[in-house]
Amino acid sequence: MKTPRNDAPILVTGGSGYIASHVVAQLLQAGRAVRTTVRDKGSPLSVAHLVALAKKAPGTLTLFEADLLEPGSFDEAAQGCQVVIHMASPFKLAGLDNPVRQLIVPAVEGTRNVLRAAERARTVERVVLTSSVAAVYGDSADLAALGKTAFDDKDWNTTSSETHQPYSYSKTAAEREAWKLVKEFNRFDLVCINPGFVMGPSLSKRADSTSIDFMINLAGGKFKMGVPDLRFALVDVRDVAAAHIAAATLAQASGRYILTSGSLSVLDMADLMRARLPRPYPLPKRLAPKFIVWLAGPSQGFSRRFVKQNVGWPLAFDNSRSISELRIQYTSPTKTLVDHVAQLEADGLLLHR
Ligand code: NAP
């Protein structure tokens, strides 16, 4: 993209989502003409918070209905845009009966449909794709297997499949498809944002996002008897939104950007929260032994291979390009977690066990 234009409309797919709502909110605050797609414009839980935000902000909001699985569905929304931020994609780690149909097809077909809409629009100069660290690595054990101390933006997930870590596979396949199509179209550039596990306050009361469900479980006491020694690359939802906007508006943004404020175990997160939350929560205080997690894994939705390759392994990422090029100043993990709990409490979404 040669000259970013502030007056051109900008499309965000899946504006009803947890992260996308923050992107829409920050763009509206910046005075931009924002277009966003949702599956159902009539669902108050999906759109009421966006409409309310638009009323108070200097920018404008136009809602479109679109489905990842419907060819041509994003065409109207993309017309006249200079930038498309493609964020809509199912994010589910558990409770899947058919991961191909529920995750992989919508992620890959959706990416094709959105990129084709951008191609047909003729005005689009950049697509920002919300990928994930899940497209950078599959299992934590991959780091040691590669002989590295931290994953970086040149790494690709080569260990996930339709049957092992299917969400990670869906993100890898979708990002690979995007790079392939952009080369084929040769009409606009692609910038990928690869966030770690996103936490922090939500702008809506929806609780079906995996990030929100995880915090409801953690602060609500699901792991109070002991938690598996799993590490995640944490990142604040507000920083992830800011990175998307930087990727959409800085002419020099390019390639892939890993976003994380640091890798923490779930027990580290609980310890940070315990030290700063205003009252006691039923947070875990100890690790569950790996062999117990291995034995119980399948009944809790974790395969034995997942446990073997992820529990107890170190995890680290190089986020330096996000700081030097997108100028992200990371929110501290403690603030991310504490603000998230405060929002869930304020919205009456925490049920203590
Ligand atoms: P979310 O709240 O569950 O949002 C998912 C969005 O995708 C919703 O807007 C949903 O629309 C939309 N969607 C799902 N299936 C669709 C379909 N068939 N057609 C149209 N829209 C569809 O999840 P999120 O955490 O904000 O995730 C947003 C993006 O960030 C995803 O691409 C995800 O892979 C990526 N990401 C998330 C994290 C994280 O930790 N949360 C980390 C890295 C990357 P409806 O409102 O209609 O359901």
Boltz pocket constraint, residues with backbone or C-beta under 6 A from the ligand:
constraints:
  - pocket:
      binder: B
      contacts: [[A, 13], [A, 14], [A, 15], [A, 16], [A, 17], [A, 18], [A, 19], [A, 20], [A, 37], [A, 38], [A, 39], [A, 40], [A, 46], [A, 66], [A, 67], [A, 68], [A, 69], [A, 86], [A, 87], [A, 88], [A, 89], [A, 90], [A, 91], [A, 106], [A, 130], [A, 131], [A, 132], [A, 133], [A, 171], [A, 194], [A, 195], [A, 196], [A, 197], [A, 198], [A, 199], [A, 208], [A, 209], [A, 210], [A, 211]]
      max_distance: 6.0
